C-alpha cells in the first residue's frame, strides 16, 4: 500500500513538473517574440513570415537542422526607403554563429547574403 502511494506521488510530481516546464517555455517564447517585434518593429504576423523564411533557408542549406533545436537572433541593420528592412539573422546552431542577411518588404523576404564567421573575426 505504501509503495502504491509513493508511485502516485511520483507520477503526480512528474506531471506537475511537465506542466510547469511547458508554461515556462510558452512564456519565454512569447517574451522573446515580443522583444524581437520591438527590436525589428514588425507585427507578429510579419515576424513569423521572416522567421519562417530564414529557417526554411537554413533547412535547405543544411537539412539536418530540421531535427535540431536552435535559436535565431535578429538585428535590424538598416531601413531603406519607406518599409524595406535589412535584417541580420544570427543562427545559433554553431559557434561563432552563421549570419544570414535578408531584406524584408511588403511581407516578403529576400535572402541577400550569408556569412560564416571564424573565431579570429571575433577576436580582432
Residue frames as a rotation matrix with the C-alpha (Angstrom) as fourth column:
UNK 1
0.566 0.825 0.000 0.00
0.825 -0.566 0.000 0.00
0.000 0.000 -1.000 0.00
UNK 2
0.476 -0.472 -0.742 2.83
0.126 -0.798 0.589 2.40
-0.870 -0.374 -0.321 0.85
UNK 3
-0.582 -0.710 0.396 4.56
0.457 0.117 0.882 1.54
-0.672 0.695 0.256 -2.43
UNK 4
-0.108 0.645 0.756 1.46
0.985 -0.033 0.169 2.48
0.134 0.763 -0.632 -4.37
UNK 5
0.815 0.418 -0.402 1.09
0.499 -0.858 0.119 5.86
-0.295 -0.297 -0.908 -2.66
UNK 6
0.013 -0.887 -0.462 4.75
0.043 -0.461 0.886 6.71
-0.999 -0.032 0.032 -3.39
UNK 7
-0.619 -0.179 0.765 4.19
0.715 0.275 0.643 5.73
-0.325 0.945 -0.042 -7.00
UNK 8
0.380 0.841 0.385 1.15
0.910 -0.414 0.007 8.01
0.165 0.348 -0.923 -7.24
UNK 9
0.690 -0.224 -0.688 3.08
0.192 -0.860 0.473 10.85
-0.698 -0.458 -0.550 -5.60
UNK 10
-0.401 -0.913 0.082 5.93
0.254 -0.025 0.967 10.32
-0.880 0.408 0.241 -8.10
UNK 11
-0.378 0.351 0.857 3.58
0.926 0.116 0.360 10.34
0.027 0.929 -0.368 -11.07
UNK 12
0.716 0.682 -0.147 1.86
0.694 -0.717 0.056 13.46
-0.068 -0.142 -0.988 -9.76
UNK 13
0.331 -0.697 -0.636 5.22
0.109 -0.641 0.759 15.18
-0.937 -0.321 -0.136 -9.30
UNK 14
-0.648 -0.579 0.495 6.30
0.511 0.151 0.846 14.32
-0.564 0.801 0.198 -12.85
UNK 15
0.043 0.753 0.657 3.00
0.975 -0.176 0.138 15.63
0.220 0.634 -0.742 -14.28
UNK 16
0.817 0.238 -0.526 3.31
0.428 -0.861 0.276 18.85
-0.387 -0.450 -0.805 -12.26
UNK 17
-0.106 -0.948 -0.300 6.91
0.161 -0.314 0.936 19.31
-0.981 0.051 0.186 -13.41
UNK 18
-0.561 -0.048 0.826 5.85
0.805 0.203 0.558 18.81
-0.195 0.978 -0.075 -17.04
UNK 19
0.512 0.823 0.247 3.12
0.845 -0.533 0.027 21.42
0.153 0.195 -0.969 -16.72
UNK 20
0.647 -0.337 -0.684 5.49
0.191 -0.797 0.573 23.93
-0.738 -0.501 -0.451 -15.11
UNK 21
-0.457 -0.880 0.132 8.09
0.319 -0.023 0.947 23.40
-0.830 0.475 0.292 -17.85
UNK 22
-0.281 0.431 0.857 5.50
0.957 0.056 0.285 23.78
0.075 0.900 -0.428 -20.62
UNK 23
0.787 0.603 -0.128 4.15
0.615 -0.782 0.097 27.02
-0.042 -0.155 -0.987 -19.16
UNK 24
0.321 -0.764 -0.560 7.67
0.123 -0.552 0.825 28.38
-0.939 -0.334 -0.083 -18.65
UNK 25
-0.591 -0.538 0.601 8.59
0.625 0.165 0.763 27.60
-0.509 0.827 0.239 -22.26
UNK 26
0.139 0.738 0.661 5.43
0.961 -0.261 0.090 29.29
0.239 0.623 -0.745 -23.59
UNK 27
0.858 0.176 -0.483 6.03
0.363 -0.874 0.325 32.41
-0.365 -0.454 -0.813 -21.52
UNK 28
-0.022 -0.948 -0.318 9.70
0.112 -0.319 0.941 32.69
-0.994 -0.015 0.113 -22.51
UNK 29
-0.521 -0.107 0.847 8.88
0.824 0.197 0.532 32.11
-0.224 0.975 -0.014 -26.21
UNK 30
0.522 0.790 0.322 6.19
0.830 -0.557 0.021 34.79
0.196 0.256 -0.946 -26.06
UNK 31
0.700 -0.329 -0.634 8.57
0.161 -0.792 0.588 37.23
-0.696 -0.514 -0.502 -24.34
UNK 32
-0.404 -0.890 0.212 11.24
0.391 0.042 0.920 36.55
-0.827 0.455 0.331 -26.96
UNK 33
-0.206 0.418 0.885 8.75
0.972 -0.020 0.236 37.22
0.116 0.908 -0.402 -29.73
UNK 34
0.834 0.520 -0.184 7.72
0.546 -0.825 0.142 40.50
-0.078 -0.219 -0.973 -28.09
UNK 35
0.277 -0.826 -0.492 11.37
0.097 -0.485 0.869 41.54
-0.956 -0.288 -0.054 -27.76
UNK 36
-0.581 -0.483 0.655 12.03
0.654 0.202 0.729 40.67
-0.485 0.852 0.199 -31.41
UNK 37
0.234 0.751 0.618 8.94
0.945 -0.325 0.036 42.60
0.228 0.576 -0.785 -32.54
UNK 38
0.849 0.039 -0.527 10.05
0.273 -0.886 0.375 45.65
-0.452 -0.463 -0.763 -30.53
UNK 39
-0.101 -0.985 -0.143 13.58
0.164 -0.158 0.974 45.46
-0.981 0.075 0.177 -31.94
UNK 40
-0.769 -0.213 0.603 12.50
0.576 0.177 0.798 44.98
-0.277 0.961 -0.013 -35.55
UNK 41
-0.578 0.655 -0.487 9.27
-0.459 -0.754 -0.470 46.96
-0.675 -0.048 0.736 -35.32
UNK 42
-0.802 0.336 -0.494 7.32
-0.310 0.473 0.825 44.15
0.510 0.815 -0.275 -37.02
UNK 43
0.210 0.907 0.365 3.86
-0.965 0.133 0.224 42.82
0.155 -0.400 0.903 -36.32
UNK 44
-0.073 -0.207 0.976 3.69
-0.528 0.838 0.139 39.24
-0.846 -0.505 -0.171 -35.01
UNK 45
0.802 0.405 0.439 2.50
0.148 0.578 -0.803 38.05
-0.579 0.708 0.403 -38.45
UNK 46
0.797 -0.571 -0.198 5.41
-0.473 -0.385 -0.792 39.80
0.376 0.725 -0.577 -40.19
UNK 47
-0.025 -0.820 0.572 7.85
-0.974 0.149 0.171 38.37
-0.225 -0.553 -0.802 -37.64
UNK 48
0.271 0.195 0.943 6.50
-0.173 0.973 -0.152 34.85
-0.947 -0.121 0.298 -38.31
UNK 49
0.998 0.059 0.030 6.97
0.024 0.111 -0.994 35.34
-0.062 0.992 0.109 -42.07
UNK 50
0.437 -0.899 0.025 10.58
-0.808 -0.405 -0.429 36.47
0.396 0.167 -0.903 -41.52
UNK 51
-0.099 -0.481 0.871 11.40
-0.842 0.507 0.184 33.70
-0.530 -0.716 -0.455 -39.05
UNK 52
0.588 0.397 0.705 9.85
-0.003 0.872 -0.489 31.00
-0.809 0.285 0.514 -41.25
UNK 53
0.961 -0.236 -0.147 11.72
-0.180 -0.124 -0.976 32.21
0.212 0.964 -0.162 -44.35
UNK 54
0.138 -0.963 0.233 15.08
-0.962 -0.186 -0.201 32.27
0.236 -0.196 -0.952 -42.55
UNK 55
-0.044 -0.120 0.992 14.52
-0.596 0.800 0.070 28.83
-0.802 -0.588 -0.107 -41.03
UNK 56
0.837 0.385 0.388 13.46
0.071 0.627 -0.775 27.35
-0.542 0.677 0.498 -44.39
UNK 57
0.715 -0.662 -0.227 16.58
-0.551 -0.334 -0.765 28.82
0.430 0.671 -0.603 -45.99
UNK 58
-0.161 -0.809 0.565 18.76
-0.983 0.183 -0.019 27.24
-0.088 -0.558 -0.825 -43.29
UNK 59
0.258 0.333 0.907 16.93
-0.313 0.917 -0.247 23.90
-0.914 -0.220 0.341 -43.57
UNK 60
0.992 0.101 -0.074 17.53
-0.094 0.216 -0.972 23.94
-0.082 0.971 0.224 -47.32
UNK 61
0.358 -0.933 -0.039 21.25
-0.785 -0.278 -0.553 24.66
0.505 0.229 -0.832 -46.83
UNK 62
-0.789 -0.613 0.037 21.63
-0.504 0.610 -0.611 22.05
0.352 -0.501 -0.791 -44.09
UNK 63
0.013 0.924 -0.381 18.73
-0.401 0.354 0.845 19.53
0.916 0.142 0.375 -43.90
UNK 64
-0.329 -0.182 -0.926 19.98
0.616 0.702 -0.357 18.01
0.716 -0.688 -0.119 -40.63
UNK 65
-0.967 -0.050 0.249 18.92
-0.122 -0.767 -0.630 21.23
0.222 -0.640 0.736 -38.84
UNK 66
-0.137 0.990 -0.030 15.27
-0.505 -0.043 0.862 20.18
0.852 0.133 0.506 -39.08
UNK 67
0.496 0.281 -0.821 15.91
0.411 0.757 0.507 17.79
0.764 -0.590 0.260 -36.17
UNK 68
-0.472 -0.785 -0.401 17.87
0.796 -0.185 -0.576 20.34
0.378 -0.592 0.712 -34.14
UNK 69
0.703 0.613 -0.359 16.72
0.710 -0.632 0.312 22.93
-0.036 -0.474 -0.880 -31.61
UNK 70
-0.533 -0.846 -0.033 18.39
0.845 -0.534 0.029 26.29
-0.042 -0.012 0.999 -32.24
UNK 71
0.402 0.649 -0.645 17.51
0.589 -0.723 -0.360 29.91
-0.701 -0.235 -0.673 -31.85
UNK 72
-0.150 -0.388 0.909 17.84
0.905 -0.425 -0.032 32.78
0.399 0.818 0.415 -34.24
UNK 73
-0.015 0.074 -0.997 18.57
0.613 -0.787 -0.067 36.31
-0.790 -0.612 -0.033 -33.09
UNK 74
0.306 0.220 0.926 17.56
0.914 -0.341 -0.221 39.20
0.267 0.914 -0.305 -35.32
UNK 75
-0.179 -0.391 -0.903 19.10
0.533 -0.810 0.245 42.64
-0.827 -0.438 0.353 -35.65
UNK 76
0.855 0.464 0.230 17.93
0.463 -0.484 -0.743 45.48
-0.233 0.742 -0.628 -37.86
UNK 77
-0.203 -0.970 0.136 20.86
0.900 -0.130 0.417 46.72
-0.386 0.207 0.899 -39.96
UNK 78
-0.962 -0.088 -0.258 19.14
-0.019 -0.923 0.385 49.44
-0.272 0.375 0.886 -41.99
UNK 79
0.120 0.984 0.133 15.82
0.534 0.048 -0.844 50.76
-0.837 0.172 -0.520 -43.22
UNK 80
-0.910 -0.402 0.103 15.73
0.271 -0.388 0.881 51.64
-0.314 0.830 0.462 -46.89
UNK 81
-0.723 0.642 0.256 13.04
-0.123 -0.484 0.867 53.85
0.680 0.596 0.428 -48.29
UNK 82
-0.037 0.730 0.683 9.69
-0.821 -0.411 0.395 53.60
0.569 -0.546 0.615 -46.56
UNK 83
0.543 0.420 0.727 9.41
-0.789 0.551 0.271 49.97
-0.287 -0.721 0.631 -45.47
UNK 84
0.676 -0.431 -0.598 12.34
-0.067 0.772 -0.632 47.88
0.734 0.468 0.493 -46.72
UNK 85
0.736 -0.403 0.544 14.24
-0.622 -0.083 0.779 46.47
-0.268 -0.912 -0.311 -43.76
UNK 86
0.177 -0.755 -0.632 17.71
-0.371 0.544 -0.753 44.95
0.912 0.367 -0.184 -43.95
UNK 87
0.705 0.204 0.679 17.99
-0.709 0.237 0.665 42.39
-0.025 -0.950 0.311 -41.17
UNK 88
-0.409 -0.821 -0.398 20.80
-0.673 0.566 -0.476 40.15
0.616 0.074 -0.784 -39.95
UNK 89
0.787 0.611 0.080 19.74
-0.538 0.617 0.574 36.77
0.302 -0.495 0.815 -38.58
UNK 90
-0.323 -0.920 0.222 22.22
-0.899 0.224 -0.377 35.10
0.297 -0.321 -0.899 -36.22
UNK 91
0.639 0.545 -0.543 21.67
-0.418 0.839 0.349 31.33
0.646 0.004 0.764 -36.21
UNK 92
0.211 -0.536 0.817 22.96
-0.977 -0.095 0.190 29.72
-0.024 -0.839 -0.544 -33.01
UNK 93
0.981 0.191 0.035 23.37
-0.190 0.982 -0.009 26.14
-0.036 0.002 0.999 -34.20
UNK 94
0.399 -0.914 -0.074 27.12
0.828 0.393 -0.400 26.73
0.394 0.098 0.914 -34.37
UNK 95
0.872 -0.226 -0.433 29.64
0.096 -0.789 0.606 28.99
-0.479 -0.571 -0.667 -32.68
UNK 96
-0.787 0.289 -0.546 30.50
-0.118 -0.938 -0.325 31.54
-0.606 -0.191 0.772 -33.94
UNK 97
0.075 0.965 0.253 27.03
0.172 0.237 -0.956 31.97
-0.982 0.115 -0.148 -35.42
UNK 98
-0.602 -0.067 0.796 26.12
0.794 0.052 0.605 31.86
-0.082 0.996 0.022 -39.07
UNK 99
-0.390 0.442 -0.808 24.77
0.018 -0.873 -0.487 35.24
-0.920 -0.205 0.333 -40.17
UNK 100
-0.379 0.403 0.833 22.14
0.924 0.213 0.318 35.44
-0.049 0.890 -0.453 -42.89
UNK 101
-0.778 0.134 -0.614 21.35
-0.070 -0.989 -0.128 38.94
-0.625 -0.057 0.779 -44.22
UNK 102
-0.425 0.733 0.531 17.85
0.902 0.393 0.178 39.39
-0.078 0.555 -0.828 -45.58
UNK 103
-0.952 0.289 0.099 15.65
-0.263 -0.940 0.218 42.14
0.156 0.181 0.971 -46.96
UNK 104
-0.540 0.836 -0.097 12.08
0.772 0.446 -0.453 42.29
-0.336 -0.320 -0.886 -45.67
UNK 105
-0.895 0.277 -0.350 9.47
-0.367 -0.903 0.225 44.24
-0.254 0.329 0.909 -47.64
UNK 106
-0.218 0.926 -0.307 5.69
-0.955 -0.137 0.263 44.03
0.202 0.351 0.914 -48.05
UNK 107
0.532 0.466 0.707 5.54
-0.692 0.721 0.045 40.70
-0.488 -0.513 0.706 -46.24
UNK 108
0.934 -0.286 -0.214 8.23
0.047 0.692 -0.720 39.13
0.354 0.663 0.660 -48.42
UNK 109
0.581 -0.804 0.128 11.75
-0.267 -0.039 0.963 38.02
-0.769 -0.594 -0.237 -47.52
UNK 110
0.887 -0.428 -0.175 14.71
-0.095 0.202 -0.975 38.01
0.453 0.881 0.138 -49.91
UNK 111
0.675 -0.729 -0.114 17.98
0.493 0.330 0.805 36.45
-0.550 -0.600 0.582 -48.76
UNK 112
0.885 -0.405 -0.228 20.83
-0.465 -0.752 -0.467 38.81
0.017 0.519 -0.854 -49.64
UNK 113
0.029 -0.941 -0.336 23.91
-0.574 0.259 -0.777 37.03
0.818 0.215 -0.533 -48.31
UNK 114
0.968 0.111 -0.223 25.28
0.098 0.654 0.750 34.51
0.229 -0.748 0.623 -45.86
UNK 115
0.197 -0.940 0.279 28.42
-0.628 -0.339 -0.700 34.99
0.753 -0.037 -0.657 -43.82
UNK 116
0.820 -0.049 -0.571 30.22
0.369 0.807 0.461 32.34
0.438 -0.588 0.680 -41.83
UNK 117
0.607 -0.596 0.526 32.46
-0.704 -0.710 0.010 33.95
0.367 -0.376 -0.851 -39.23
UNK 118
0.189 -0.630 -0.753 35.59
0.402 0.749 -0.526 32.40
0.896 -0.203 0.395 -37.80
UNK 119
0.593 -0.004 -0.805 36.85
0.803 -0.068 0.592 32.80
-0.057 -0.998 -0.037 -34.24
UNK 120
-0.500 -0.865 -0.039 39.53
0.851 -0.499 0.165 35.21
-0.162 0.050 0.986 -35.48
UNK 121
-0.321 0.472 0.821 36.81
0.406 -0.714 0.570 37.62
0.855 0.517 0.038 -36.67
UNK 122
0.741 0.670 -0.043 35.55
0.293 -0.265 0.919 37.93
0.605 -0.693 -0.393 -33.09
UNK 123
0.363 -0.693 -0.623 38.99
0.890 0.059 0.452 38.21
-0.276 -0.719 0.638 -31.51
UNK 124
-0.656 -0.698 0.286 40.20
0.755 -0.609 0.245 41.06
0.003 0.377 0.926 -33.75
